């Protein structure tokens, strides 16, 4: 399932959701998780999850480039699950 021009996705697409999770970690560690901060943390987490789904759509259409991309993918999924568990 490669694109007609042979483009495949790499690790860059997986880095965006991973970078978005940094504020979630900071909010969780630097505040008492008051209600507004908790809502904000969930909103950023949801955006990271949405971007992860979008990257999966891209991978399904174009294929994955290399092992580094899959390593970053695994890291994103672990971070998403870890943060969801920590926020819940």
N, C-alpha and C positions, 0 to 999 in steps of 0.2 A: 504494500500500500504506500508507494512512494509518490511524490508529486511528479508531474510530467517533466519538470526541469531537473529532477534529481535532488531537490532541496530536502533536507531533513532537519529536524529540530535538534538542538543541542542543549547544553546545560543553562544557557542564558534565559530561556523561557521559564525554567523552574526557579531561577534566582529571585524573580520579582515577588512571588508570594512569600518566599523565605525572608526577604528584606522587610516586607510588610509586617511580619510577625515580631520584628524587633520592638516596635512600640508597645505591642501587647505584653511582651516580657517586661519592659520598663515600667509600664503602668502597674502591672501586677506586683513588681518588687518595690517600687518607689512610693506607692500610695497604700492607703488602707482599703482599697477597692470599694470606695463609696459608690453609691448607685450610678451617678453620672459617669464616673471612670469605668465602672464595670460595663455599662452600656456601650461606651466608646470602645473598650477592649473587644467586646463581642462583635461590634460593627467592623472593626479592622480585621478581626479573625475571619468574619464572613466574607469580606472582600478578598482576603488571601485564599480562602477556600474556593471562591468563585473563579479566581485567576488560575487556580490549580486545575479546576474542571476545564477551563478554556484551554490550558496547555495539553490536557489529555485529549481533547478534540483535535488539536493540532498534531499530536503524536499519532493518533489514529489515522489521520489523513495523510501525513507525510512520512511517518516512521521516525525512529530515534537514530541519532547520529552515532553515538559512541557510548562507552561504558561510563564516562564522566557524567553524561546526561542522566543516566539511570541512577548513579550515586546521588546526584543532586535531587532527583525525584524522590528517592527514598528518604533523604534528609528532610525534604519539605513535608512529606507525609508523617514522618515521626514527629516533627515540630508541630504540625497541625493537631495531631492526636494528643500530644503532651500538653499543649496549651488549652485545648478544649477540656481536658481532664482537670487541669489546674484552675480554670475559670469556673468550672461547674461545681 
